[in-house]
Amino acid sequence: MADKKSQETQKNSKEIILRSAKVLFAKQGFALTTVREIAGKAGINIAMVYYYFNTKEELHQNVIDDAFKSFFQSLKEGVAQGKEPEEKIYDIIKIYITFLHHHKDLHRIILRETISQSKHIDIIVKKYISKNFDLVHDIIKEGIQKGTFRKHDSTLSTFSLIGMILYYFTYEPIFTRLISPEKRKKPITEFLPEHIFTLFMEGVKS
């Protein structure tokens, strides 16, 4: 019983550290965030951070790992066999928007790494983003092969689709000030998926 309680305490401590690190990495970036700050935000001793993570690099990697694992799993489930390319595209859009809506800190972390062209960007692209990109790209290529989508540059349309989604979260402070008051009252997950899906399909459908 004591061992089980100890394991739960360790799991909770690790999760608190990861959550605190994610907030700080998103707000300040990797370089400006210290392990001491992370420990302070988590409300634990700095030695406890090093108990779970050998370095700040390892902690940063774990923050990104945790989020992308659940995201990619959701994407794979969303494109399950038996669905037509058009259905898969809608599901992908909805999953992307729902995920980003609930993981805004991760988007900010990736954005910071991209803008600063940090040493982490190559790993992030190779390990996570390329996998997600290929999954969406394969659906668009499938749609072209089946005749659902017209022949076009599928690589560029994959960038365009993902770019449309990311734009709203990158410029959210501006976006929320420009949309109608009625739209502001609604969660973005209610109206954005259908809007982006319609625009994209108008461009690629045969």
SULTASUL-V670644 format. One record per backbone hydrogen bond with DSSP energy under -0.5 kcal/mol. CO is the residue of the C=O (numbers start at 1). NH is the residue of the N-H. If there is no record, write none. Layout:
co=CO nh=NH
co=CO nh=NH
//
This chain:
co=1 nh=5
co=2 nh=6
co=3 nh=7
co=4 nh=8
co=5 nh=9
co=6 nh=10
co=7 nh=11
co=8 nh=12
co=9 nh=13
co=10 nh=14
co=11 nh=15
co=12 nh=16
co=13 nh=17
co=14 nh=18
co=15 nh=19
co=16 nh=20
co=17 nh=21
co=18 nh=22
co=19 nh=23
co=20 nh=24
co=21 nh=25
co=22 nh=26
co=23 nh=27
co=24 nh=28
co=24 nh=29
co=25 nh=29
co=29 nh=33
co=30 nh=33
co=34 nh=38
co=35 nh=39
co=36 nh=40
co=37 nh=41
co=38 nh=42
co=39 nh=43
co=39 nh=44
co=45 nh=48
co=45 nh=49
co=46 nh=50
co=47 nh=51
co=48 nh=52
co=49 nh=52
co=49 nh=53
co=55 nh=59
co=56 nh=60
co=57 nh=61
co=58 nh=62
co=59 nh=63
co=60 nh=64
co=61 nh=65
co=62 nh=66
co=63 nh=67
co=64 nh=68
co=65 nh=69
co=66 nh=70
co=67 nh=71
co=68 nh=72
co=69 nh=73
co=70 nh=74
co=71 nh=75
co=72 nh=76
co=73 nh=77
co=74 nh=78
co=75 nh=79
co=76 nh=79
co=77 nh=80
co=80 nh=83
co=84 nh=88
co=85 nh=89
co=86 nh=90
co=87 nh=91
co=88 nh=92
co=89 nh=93
co=90 nh=94
co=91 nh=95
co=92 nh=96
co=93 nh=97
co=94 nh=98
co=95 nh=99
co=96 nh=100
co=97 nh=101
co=98 nh=102
co=99 nh=103
co=103 nh=107
co=104 nh=108
co=105 nh=109
co=106 nh=110
co=107 nh=111
co=108 nh=112
co=109 nh=113
co=110 nh=114
co=111 nh=115
co=112 nh=116
co=113 nh=117
co=113 nh=118
co=114 nh=117
co=118 nh=121
co=120 nh=124
co=121 nh=125
co=122 nh=126
co=123 nh=127
co=124 nh=128
co=124 nh=129
co=125 nh=130
co=128 nh=132
co=129 nh=133
co=130 nh=134
co=131 nh=135
co=132 nh=136
co=133 nh=137
co=134 nh=138
co=135 nh=139
co=136 nh=140
co=137 nh=141
co=138 nh=142
co=139 nh=143
co=140 nh=144
co=141 nh=145
co=142 nh=146
co=143 nh=147
co=143 nh=148
co=143 nh=149
co=144 nh=147
co=148 nh=206
co=152 nh=154
co=153 nh=157
co=154 nh=158
co=155 nh=159
co=156 nh=160
co=157 nh=161
co=158 nh=162
co=159 nh=163
co=160 nh=164
co=161 nh=165
co=162 nh=166
co=163 nh=167
co=164 nh=168
co=165 nh=168
co=165 nh=169
co=166 nh=169
co=166 nh=170
co=167 nh=171
co=169 nh=172
co=171 nh=174
co=171 nh=175
co=172 nh=176
co=174 nh=177
co=174 nh=178
co=175 nh=178
co=175 nh=179
co=180 nh=184
co=181 nh=185
co=183 nh=186
co=187 nh=190
co=187 nh=191
co=188 nh=192
co=191 nh=195
co=192 nh=196
co=193 nh=197
co=194 nh=198
co=195 nh=199
co=196 nh=200
co=197 nh=201
co=198 nh=202
co=199 nh=203
co=200 nh=203
co=200 nh=204
co=201 nh=205
co=204 nh=150
//
